[in-house]
Amino acid sequence: MIICIHQNAQQVVKVLMGLNELEISNTVCTKAFWELAEKFPEEIIAWCEEKYSADLNLTQWPQVFHQDLIMASYAVENTFLSGSIGYIDQLPFVHVNRKVLYPTWQMSSDVGGIKGETLLKFKSIFEGINNFDYLLNSIGKIGQQNGLFCYSAPGLVSKFSDKKPESTATSSQLFSFVYSYYNTIWISVLLWCYWKYENKFSLKAFLQALMKKKRFLQKVDLAGIKIQSNKIPETSNSIDVIIPTMGRPKYLMQVIKDLSLQSLLPKKVIVVEQNLDVNSISELPELGSKTWPFEITHHFIHQTGACNARNIALEEVDSDWVFFADDDIRFEPDLLEKGVEEINLLGVSSINMNCKQKGEKTIFKKIKQWGSFGSGTSIVKSIFAKQCAFSSIYEHGYGEDADFGMQLRNVGCDIIYHPEIEILHLKAPMGGFREKPVLEWEQVEPLPKPSPTLMAFALKYYTPQQIKGFKTSLFLKYYTKQSVKNPFAYVKSMRLRWRKSEEWAEKLRVATKRFQETKIPDEV
């Protein structure tokens, strides 16, 4: 490992390789960064602010950089972009949980690292950037969408403060970053939010940003870098499967038969069958009458709802891995084997497989960190999954997948999308656990907007800036989809509907006992 020790992300103080000090021709951080990558492509090129150099936790670095497509940093005291980035970005990578290894493209110049060979893949694109923090965040932003695994890693240092890091970016740098790396419309949203919520009319920063080069959807080919985690697996390949189902016996039995043909057989399959009729009998007699190559645990309950059903199943899981499955999917005999193999190859704790309907094309074609979670298409390490629960706030509504994904991230479990492991979604036309009653808020006027379950999710996980950005973008997007064309009347109506949604979200929060009150800090 090569450690570049710098002062204020500007001048290099010294470069160390072990106990030896190396000479370099460039002492400007950005120039030295590329020079070291050229000289030492097989090494981790680390950076560290001088005052934190004594706090480097070097024994933990190999656990963070366990494969070559990892970029990680930690904001001890300084981060680059302010919380204002939340006005235009509501993905999970913005609101960072600093206490765990957390997926984020946001990089800090305080301390971090990346493999030299990997860094060089970005040189032709970013060599002209002279600000070290801007460079690191540019690599992280574009890298993540191209398959680079980017993290905030507290394990890089031996001690740190819980104090919120200070941002170093100017308004001009923030506007330039947003223009370069996001769809162009978002810079206008940022300008509006700056004026509306911060009483700043940053017209100069806005206009200057329009002169910058667009990097939105920039392609970077990282395919030539072999991924092979050097982590020693701490678990076996044992896997349990959980399936909630309702009124789909034919489809469910197809899933069970597909599981029985797996090259890596499940240890246990947990089926939670739901039927509101207390006098009904199970539609799945084959589960008990036939012999299967795995244990089957069958719950037949008279309460509907996927959240409750999955929680019942999760309590039964005792294998090292859990496959969250739907009751209307089909898959090849090597699905579970490939899934666990890829998890070990990548050195991760969760993968989200590529679930498509017949004839549907794959949209995202690269393995990458995922901003969502599929509760019917994922394999998760059980030690993480069992620390989480599907909140009944979302029962019969929307958001339970996203909420469970956020719970996973906040206990240190990254979620990786894998396009090459495919599941066919039959999209069964009838039955299914998504049959739901008419919800109370769907019968009132005005109708809450957004859905109270989505509002509950936002209030729990978003920063104040993300909530305001979510509100702004919702108002803009929905305008063309409704009948009120007078903009003043429209805004007045939407404000009322937004307040109604907040009220219903609070009612849901109070009413449910399952809602986790472990809300992470308001701002990054």
N, C-alpha and C positions, 0 to 999 in steps of 0.2 A: 504493500500500500504506500502511495505517495501522499504526503500531507502538505498542502499549501497553506501556510499560516499568513494571514493578511491583517491589515489595519483598515477598518471601516469599509471593507469590500472594494478598496481602491488599490493600495500598494501591497505587494508581497513582502513580508518581513523575512521569511526563510522557507525553504522547502526541505522536508525530511523524508528519508527512506530508511525506516528503522531508526537507528541512532545516528545515521550519517546525514550530513547536510549536503544538499545538491546545489550546484550552480545552474542558473537559468539566464537566458539572454534578455527576457522580458520580465519586468517587475510590476507591470500593470496587471491587475487580476485577470481580466478577460483574456489578454494576450498570453499570460502564463498558463492559463487553463488549457488553451489549445496546444501550446507548446508541450506541456506535460503529457497530454493525451497522445500526441504524435510520438514522443520519446518512449512512453510506457503504455502501449495499448493493452497489455495484459494485466495491468495493475488497476486497483481502485484509485481514482484520482479524488482525493479528499480535500475539502477546504475547511478552514476553521478561523474564526476571529481570534486574534492574539490573546485576548483576555480570557478566552474559554479553553485555551490549549491544555491547561493543567487539568481540566475536567473531562477530557475525552475518555470515554469508557471503552478502550480499544479491545478488551476481551469480548465485548458484545457485538462488535462490528461484523464478524463473520456470520453471525446469526441473522443480521439485517441484510447483508449483501451475499445471500446464499446462492444466487444465480445471476447471470450477466445482464439481464434486462431489468435491473432495479436502480432507481434513483431515489435517494432518501436524504432528508435533512431534518433539522429540528430548530425551531425558533426559540432560542433560549430567552432572548429579550427583544429581538427584532424580527418583524416579518416585512414583506415588501408591500403588497397591496392592502389597503384598508378594508374595513368591513363594507365599504360602499360597493365592492364588487358584487355583493349580494343583491343589489338592485336589479342586476341583469342576469344573475346565475343562481338558480335555486337547486342545483344538483347537490348531492351529499358531500362532494369534495370541497365545498366552500367552508362549511361550518365544521372545523376540525376539533376532534376530541384529543387534547394534548396529552392525555394520560395513558393512551394505548397506541400501538402501531396502527395508524389510521391512513386510509387511502386519500391522497390529495395531490394535485399537481402543483399546489402552492409551495414554493421552495424558499428557504431562508439562507442567507449568506453566513449566518452564525456558525453553523456546522453542517456538513453533509458530504455526499460522495456519489460517484457514478463510475462504472468501468470505463477505462480509456477507450477501448474499441467501440463501445456503445456511444460514447460522447462524440467520437469522430463522425458518426452518421449524421450529426446535426451541423457540422462545421460549414459546409457549403451554404447552408441556409442562414445561419446566425453569426457568422464570423464578423460581420460588420457592427454588431451590437457592442457598445463600449461600457455600458452600465452592467456590473456583475449581477446584481439582483434581478434586473430586467432580463438578462441572459438566462439565468437559472430558471426563472418562471416561464420564459418562452419555451425552453427545452421541456420543462415539465408539462406545460399545456398542450403542446403539439405532440410530445412524446406519448403522453397517456392515451390519446386517441389513436395512436399508431401501435400500441402494444407495449409501451414502456410501463413498468409497474412503479408508481410513484407514491412515496409515503412520508408522513411525519413520524419520526422514529425517536421517541424519548430515550431509548436504549443507547443512543449514540453518546450521551453524556452521563456522567455519574451523579450530577446534582443540577437541579434547576428550580426556578421559582414558579409558583402557581400564578404569578402576576401575568396579566394579559400582555402579550408582546406589543410593542409600538410599531406602527407601520412607517416605512421610510419613503414610499412613493409619493411624488407630487401629483396634483390633480392632472397636470399635463401628461405624466407618465401613465396614470390610470386610464385616461381617455384614449391615449395612443394604444395601450394594451388591448382595451376593449374593441377598438376599431380593427386592429390587426387580427385578433384571434376569435372574434365572434361575428355572427351575421351583422351586416351593416346597420340594420334597424335598431340594434341594441345601444348604439352610441347616442341615438336620439332619446331613447328611454332613460339612459344615464343622465343626459343633460336635463331632462324634465325632472327626474327624481332629485338631482342636486338642487334645482331651483325650488321644488315643492317641499322637500323635507329637510334641506340644510341651508336654505336661504342663500344659495350660491349660484350665480348665473355664470357658469364657466364657458362663455362663448369662445374665448381665445383658445383654451385647451381643446374645445370641440373642433374648431377650425384647423388648428395645427394637426390634430389627429388625422384629419381627412387627407393629409399629405403623406401619411405613412403607407408602407407597403402592406397589402392584405396578405395574411397568412391563414385565413379561415379555411379549414379542411385541408391544410397542407399535408401532403403525403411524405412519409419517411419510411424507407424500406429497411426494416429491422430483421427481415427473414433470414439473413445470412448469419445472424448471431444465434448460436445454439443455446437452447434453454435446457439446463440440467441442474436442478437444485442439488446442492451438496448436503441438504438437511438429512439427517438420519431419521427415518420414520419412527415416531414414538407410539404408533398405534398399529393394530392389525388391519386387515382388509375386511373385517366383519362389518356387515351392513344390514340395517333394518329398513323396511319400507313402510311409510304411512300413507293411507288413502282414505279420504272422506268420500262418501258416495250417497246418492239419494235418487232412487227411481231409475237406475241405469244398470240393471243386473247383467244384461248382455255385454255391455261395454266393459263393466268391471271385471267380468270373468275373462275377457280377452286380455286385460292387463295382468291378471293372475297367471294366465297361461304363458304370456310373454316372460313373466318373471320366472316361471318354472323352467324355462329353456335357457336361462342365463348361464354363461360360462363361469361367472362368479355368482353363485347362488346367494340370495339373501339368507340371513339367519332367521329372520322373523318378518312376516308381513302383517301389519296391523290395519284392519279395515274397520272404519266407523260408519255404519249404515244408519241412515236417519229416516224416520217416518213419523209425522205428527200424530197419526192415528194410533191411540193407545191400544186399540184392539187389533192392530195389524200384526202380521207375522213377517218374518224375514223373507226377502226375495232371493236370498243367496244360500240355499240349502247345500249347494255343491261345496261350499267352503268347508263344511264339516263332514260331508258324506264321502268325499274323495280323499285319496292320499296325495299329499303334496311334498315336494322335496325340501320344505322349510316349515317352520312352525307358523301357524296362522292364529292370530288373536282377532276375534270378531266381536265387536261391540254393536249391539242393536239398540238404538236410543230413540226416544220420542221427543227430541228437541232438534230443530234444524239450525244450521249455521256452520260454515266451514271453520270459523275461528274456534268455536267450542270443540268441534270434531277433531281438529288437528291437535289441540291441547290435550285432549283425552289420549290420543295416539302417542304424543310426545312423552307422556308419563310412562308409557310401556317400553320405550326404547332403551335397550341396554347394550347394543353393539357400538363399535367405535365410530361408525358413520351412519347417517340417516338419509334416505332418498325420499324427498317430498314429491309424491306423485299425484296426478289427477286420475279420475276414473274413466277418462275417455281418450287415452293416448295409446300409441303402439310404438314399439321400438325393437331394434335388432338384438340378437342373443348376446352380443358382447358389450351392451350399453354400460352395465355396472362395472365390468372389468376395465373398459376403456376410461370410464369416469374416474375410478380410483387410481389407475395408472397415471393419468394426466394430472391429477391432484398431487401425486408424489413427485412427478416430473417438474411441475411448476413450484412445488414447495408451498402450496396454499392450503386453506382450510375449507374452501367452499367453491363449487363451480355451478354456474347457471348454464344449462345446456340449451341448444338451439331448437326451440319448439316451433314447428311450422305446420300450417295446414297444407293439404294436398295441392300441389301446383304453385305454392307460395315460394318466392325466391328469398335467399338469404340476403339481408340488407347489410348487416355488419359482418365483415369477413375476416376480422382479425381477433385473436385472443386478446382480451383487454379487461381492465378494471371496469366494473359494471355499476351504473348508477341506480339500478333497480334490483329486484329480487323476484324470482318466480317460485311461488309456493307449490307449484305442480311440476317443476322441471329442474330441481336443484338437488345436489348432494352436499351435505354439510357435516363437518366434524361434530359428533354428538356432544362433546364437552362444551362447545359453544351454543349449539342449538338448544340444549337443555337449560341454558341460562336465560333463555328468551321465552316469550309466550305470545300467541296471537291475541291481540287486544279485542275484547268484545265491543269496544267502541265502534269497530268497523263491521260488526256482524250485519250481514245483509246489505252492506253499503260498499264503499270503495276505500282502498288504502291499506288493507291488512298486509298485503305483500310488501309494500314500501315500508310500512312500520316495522315489520319483522326484519327486513333488510337493515334498517337503521339500528335496531337493537343489536344485530350481529356485528355491525361495524363498531358500535360503541363498546363492545366487549373484546375488540381486537381481531375480529374475523373479517377479512377482506372477501369480496364477492367477485369472482372472475367469470366473465362470459366466454364460452368455448363454442365457436361456430361449427366445429368439425364433429361434435358429438350431437347427433340429431334425434329428435323425438317428433313423431307425427301426431298432431292434434286433430282428432276426428271431429271436434266441435259438435258433439251429440246434440240433436235438435230438440230433445225433450228430456224431462227429468233433470237430474243433476243437482248438486248441492247449491246452485245459484238461484233456485226457485226461492222467492222471498215475498214477504208480506208487503203491503203498502205502508211506507214509513210515515210517521206522524208529520214530519216537516214537508212531506209531499202533498199534504192536504190543507196547507195554510196559504194565505195570501198576505204579502207577496212571498213567492217561493224563495228560500234562501239561496244565495249564490256567493261562493261555490257551495257544493255539497257540504253539509256540516261535518261529515267524516273527513273530507279533505281539509277543511278548516282546522279540525282537531289535530290532524297531522302537522299542518303548517305551524300552529301555535306551539306544538311540542318540540319541533325540530329546527325550525327556521330561526335565523337571527332577525332582529327588528328590521334590518335593511332588506332581507329576503322576503319578509312578509309584505313590506311596502312595494317591493318590486313585483311580487306575485299579484298583488292587488292591481297595480298599474297595468301589467300585461294582460290580466284577466279582463279589465275594463276595455282595453284596446281590442283584444281578440273577439270579444263577444258582441261588440257594437254592430258588426255586419251580419250577425246571426239572429237578430231580433228586430222587432217592428218599430220601436221608438227611434225615429231619426233625428228628432230635435236633440242636439248634443247636451244641452243644459238639463232637459227633462230626463235624458238617459242617465247622466251622471247622478242626478238626484235619486232616481229609481235604484241605481246600482249601489249607491251608498246605503240605502235602506236595506236592500237585500244582503249586502255584506254584513251589516250589523245584525240582521236576523240570523245569518249563518254563525256569527260569533256567539250569539246567545244560545243557539242550539248546540254548538260545539261544547260550550260550558255545561249545558244540561247533560250531555252525553258523558263528559268527564266526571261530573259529580255522581251520575247514576251508576256508572260501572265500577265494580270492585277490582276488575282486572287491569284497568288502565294504570300503567306504571308512572309513578310520580317522580321518576329520576331524570327530570329534564336537565340536559347539559347546559353549560353557561350560555347566556344570551348572545355573546359575540365571540368571534375568533380571537 
